[in-house]
Each structure stands twice: as structure tokens, then as C-alpha cells.
Amino acid sequence: MGTKLVWTTDWKALSYILQNDLDWQKGEGLRFTLNRILGNGLLATEGARHRLQRRVMNPAFGPAQIRELTPIFLDKSVKLRDIWTSLIDPESGSTQVDALSWLSKMTLDVIGEAGFDYKFNALDGEANELGEAYSSIFRTGHHQNDWFFVILGVVQEMFPFLRALPEIHTPLRVAMQTTTRIATELLYDRKTALAAAGEKGDAWHTKDLLSLCVRSNMSINLTEEQKMCDDDVISQVRTFLVAGHETTATATTLALLALTERPDVQQKLRHELLAVATDSPTMDQLNALPYLDVVVRECLRHYPSGPTTSRVAMKDDVVPLAQPYTDRKGVVHHQLRVKKGTGVFIPISTINRDKDLWGEDADVFNPDRWENIPEAAASVPGVWGNMLTFLSGHRACIGWRFSIVEMKALLFTLVRAFEFELAVPREDILIKRASLVQRPEVKGKGNQLPLIIKPVRSID
């Protein structure tokens, strides 16, 4: 077939590839598959179109905007805390919860309200057309049929004529039709409200991401060529739903798993959090908690939501290397020459646990490592925390601040309120890729994380 695939953990090579996003892009097959699910949103576009979208959307994801959204993160976290508290059995003083399911509901409510001022009411168990459509997309991710689309994307990369195949995954197609229709209605309503209110009206000052993007897109400082079309804005709503909900739910679930594996870390974190005098800290107060910060860093290093990604060379290129390699003829190379069309597999999980970067304990969950990280790890080109969890360069995750602050708000609220332990043996829990992210799975029982929770009564 002639297509070459390179697998590397060389940090210098990956830094070069991720920084040169115009020359190294997602392959056409992967983009085609993402487009079917997300439309032409940030995750599916490349080149000039991606940069245009990002330029319009960047203002919505700055520190000031996330600071304004932090009360929503905390409000939903407290709501989840209160629901779990109501489930505690008064006789045993504990209860069992599926952390993955509940955190998915909570983060769906967050992205609905913070993303586009829409109430899913998932934590309340209310039926909701958009919520049901969205959930059905990820229910397909729990079945083997979902892997058909992962494999299809690879095959379509090699055989482009297969992209003409009709969509046969009926639940996915119906769900995406529903989300597209409702996203279109949301966009129309938002544009109408903003136009009617003018810059002094209440609608003009709403803080949700969709409103911020629409206002940015309406700026008189942008030419028509610099603005996103309505289809692109609608695609961002679909992208917000996937990237802004599923990844944070999974990351926080895996953080709770890590805390059950290290009760000493859980207790040390609880000591720090209970010393805070309020249930509703600001973003700056959350970010000022040093042990919470290193716990989140280590959770995202140890259990990245997205374990892999890939890029394809758009032209012949010479990639620099941190570590030279010797070919079969005994020649030492300090650069890697690649032909146009060469694919590079980026193993995020492997890099985050590379012993050459992180030391011999790289596979161990250890927040204390962040007090003095190895010099080699400091060279990793991540947008946050010297890891590739959020990637780097122009294609780094635009919502990394959103995700980190939401995750901190959740851990702040839940670890202050409850003690966590596993409800099943650790060896029964697997971490597997499900659709776009990796999730915990109980052997033979599907994606879930059963935890026993007890109210915090005292600090030792």
C-alpha cells in the first residue's frame, strides 16, 4: 500500500511535529470519521480553516472567561455532593455509586450551562431530547460496533474510495441529526437575542461559550473572510458536547480511582481542602491550593483521557531528534527524513509514563514527583504540566483551562465530603479505550467505576 507509519516517543520530534501544524495534520481518514460525528468543528478541521475557527473562539477560553464560569462548576459539584449524601445508608454509614455515570451527568449539566446556556438537568434525571441524543452517541461507544468506525477511519485513510460508503450506523446518524437540529436552533436564538439586545442588553453579557463565540464572530474588527459561517459555529456546539463533557468526566473518574489506590494521598489532599473556609472558592483560590494542583497534574499524567493521537506529513520533511538512531546499515542519524504521506503515531500514555523522562517510578501514581520533576520531563512540549495530555502547539486543546478548573472544583467538593474506596477488587478494573477516550471498565460489566463512599467525619 506504500503508506508508512512511524511510532516514536522522541520528545524533540514530537515537539517539532506538533508545533508545525500546517505541515503535520490529522490524516484524511481520521478527519472524515471525526467530521461524521462532530461536523467541521475544531477537532475535525485543519490548516487555515482551523486557525480561523480558533482565532474566533480563543477569547471564550481565556483565564478571565473561565473565572466567570467557575461558579457553575462549583454549583454542579455541590449538587452532585448533595445527591450522593442523600444516598448514604444511615445504618451502614455508606453507599455504593457508579462514579463514571454520575460524573458524566454532572459534566453534561456543566457543558450545557457553561457551554451554551442550556439546561440538560441530567443530575435530576429529567428526560431531555438533546441529552438523550448525546447519551445515545456515547452508548454506541460502549459496544463493539463503535470500533467499526475506528477501524473504518484507518481503512479509509488507505482506500479513499471507501469514504463514499453510506452511513449505516442508524443510532449515531439519528443522534447527530438531532444534535445538529437543536444546535441550529440554539445558534439562531442566540444570534437573535444578541442582535435585539444590542451591546447594553443582558443577552450581550451572558458568559456561556456559545454566546462568547457568537459575539466574537460578530466583531466589527473581523472581515467577512475572518468570520466563521453558521455551519462551523454549529459544529463547535457538537464539539463542545464531546470534548467538553466526556473527557472531564473520564479524567475525574480516573482521578478518584487513583485516590482509592493511594489512601495516603487522598487523606493528605483532604487535609488541604478542609482547611479552606468556603464551599465556593474562586478559580484563583482553587489554583492556589498546591497539593490539589499536583494531584490533578499527576492524575492527568497517569491517566490521560485521550491515550493516543496521530499526524500525517503534508510534504517531505526532516524531523529533528533528541536521541539519534542507528539504521540497519549501522549509520547513525540525528534527524528523521520522511516522505509526504508518512503517518506518525503519538502515544500520549506511553510518553506520560516514559521512564527515560519520568524516572524508574514513571508507572507509579506519585503527586510528590511534581515538587522536583526530572530535567528530561521538563523538556516535554505540553501546553500544561510537561505532559502531552492536552498536546501542544497551535492544535493544543483549546479548553484545557476549562477542564482543569472544572476537575479541581469537582475534587475540591467531593474529597472534602467523602472518603472513597473501591467496591470491587482492583484487578477487576480495566482501563480501556471507548470511542474517543479511555474509560474504566469492570470485567464483564462494561464501563463503570463502582465506589463505596462514606461521609467525612473527622481528620486524623
Sequence and secondary structure as in RCSB ss.txt:
>XXXX:A:sequence
MGTKLVWTTDWKALSYILQNDLDWQKGEGLRFTLNRILGNGLLATEGARHRLQRRVMNPAFGPAQIRELTPIFLD
KSVKLRDIWTSLIDPESGSTQVDALSWLSKMTLDVIGEAGFDYKFNALDGEANELGEAYSSIFRTGHHQNDWFFV
ILGVVQEMFPFLRALPEIHTPLRVAMQTTTRIATELLYDRKTALAAAGEKGDAWHTKDLLSLCVRSNMSINLTEE
QKMCDDDVISQVRTFLVAGHETTATATTLALLALTERPDVQQKLRHELLAVATDSPTMDQLNALPYLDVVVRECL
RHYPSGPTTSRVAMKDDVVPLAQPYTDRKGVVHHQLRVKKGTGVFIPISTINRDKDLWGEDADVFNPDRWENIPE
AAASVPGVWGNMLTFLSGHRACIGWRFSIVEMKALLFTLVRAFEFELAVPREDILIKRASLVQRPEVKGKGNQLP
LIIKPVRSID
>XXXX:A:secstr
    EEE   HHHHHHHHH TTTEE  HHHHHHHHHHH SSTTT  HHHHHHHHHHHGGGGSHHHHHHHHHHHHH
HHHHHHHHHHHT BTTTTBEEEEHHHHHHHHHHHHIIIIIHS    TTTT   HHHHHHHHHHHHTTSTHHHHHH
HHHHHHHH GGGGGS    HHHHHHHHHHHHHHHHHHHHHHHHHHHH TTSGGGG  SHHHHHHHHHT TTS GG
GS  HHHHHHHHHHHHIIIIIHHHHHHHHHHHHHHH HHHHHHHHHHHHTSS SS  HHHHHT HHHHHHHHHHH
HHS SS  EEEEESS EEEEEEEEEE TTS EEEEEEE TT EEEE HHHHHT HHHH TTTTS  GGGGGS  T
TGGG   SBTTBSTT  GGGS TTHHHHHHHHHHHHHHHHHHEEEEESS GGGEEEEEETTEEEEEETTTEE  E
EEEEE     
